[in-house]
Each structure stands twice: as C-alpha cells, then as structure tokens.
Amino acid sequence: MTRADGSPIQVLVVDDEPGLAELVSMAVRYEGWQVATAEDGMSAMRQFQATRPDVVVLDVMLPDTSGLEVLRKLRESQPGLPVLVLTAKEALEDRIAGLAAGGDDYVTKPFSVEELILRLRALMRRTGVSEDTGEAKLVVGDLILDEDSHEVTRDGDEIHLTAREFELLRYLMRNARRVLTKAQILEQVWHYDFDGRSNVIELYISYLRRKIDAGRPPMIHTLRGSGYVLKPAR
C-alpha cells in the first residue's frame, strides 16, 4: 500500500504513552510506511502541519487537551483525513463520542497491533489510497525490489544482489527517506546488538552503492554522525 505517486504512506501517531507509541510506530515502519509521533495535542497539530499524514492514530486521553478536540481541529484542516481513535475507555458513550467527533474507526486499549494495522489498511482503502496489486514490491523512485522473487531493478536494469545485500536494501527501502543509524541496521539486518561492528555496515553499504548507484544519480546517502538514508534520486 502506497501513495498514488508510489511514495510511502505517512502515519501520525498521537499518544502520551511512549512505550505504546513506539510499539505502534515499529509496526507501521515494518509495513514500509513512514511515521511521526506526538505526545500531546499541541505537538500533534505541529506534526500534522509538518508531515501532512495520510492517516492518524489518535489517543482520546492526552495531557494537555482532549483527543476529541484535536480530532475536531484535524477535521477542520483536512476533512477527508482518516483517523483511528484509541482509548482506554470501554463505555459505549465514549465510542459514540469519538465517532461523532469525526473518527473513522475506534479501538479500545489494550489492542492487537495486527488488528490495528488491518484497520489502518481498511481506512486508507476507503479513502482512496492505493493497495498493492498482490505483488510484494517495494518502489522508491526508479528502484524496484520484489520481495517474492528477490528481483531488483533500477530504471529497468536488473541488479544482482547477494542475500545479505538484498536484506540490507529491503530494510533501507522499507524505511525510505528515514535516517537509519548503524545500530538500527545491525539489529534489523544482522539481528544482533551494535558492538563496534560498524565496519561491516560500511562495507555492505559500499557494495550496494556500487550496484545501485554506479553511473546513476545516487540514492544511498551518508549523514555523517547520524547514519544512512535511501531516497529517490529525483
């Protein structure tokens, strides 16, 4: 599931529980979507203006204002924006209040992360965000990775990768336009903690650059002191 231009879905998660917000964010990133977070109503509106999300996950109970008030403001700014409301309250009147305020769907805490993602997908389908056609493909600019066949092409040219190079590229593409630290890459691709092994990552990034970027506008960028980011060349 992507935006119409093939770029990743942008999700805004608004919740004042850091652990829950990170859990939802990790699930969202695993889908290949991008995520921004906010812990209160004021920062939620700032993030909304900055990121213009495709969908919002919004907690009703926020420290500075009611989540329903934030919902009303979101609706005023972007009437068609899909919003999934979270709450710890189970009373029927609370669910009705959330839907009446403009929420498109309602999930009560505690909830299944898998169910949350399915509900987000359903919301975005109803509002016109394109669904993948059954082919497990990641697309960033002119770079295409098929997760089923393990075929990779750039601008139509086939690129042959080793198994580890493929996993590294898949992780970069699933998090396109997001800066990834060496520790994150090592944990997600090599599956162990960062322990002075940055030279391994640097080596494999150089391998990918030779195959992905050689003779073409670069897509893989180094942010010195921060990590790496993959983004469309143009």
Disulfide bonds with the S-S distance in Angstrom:
none
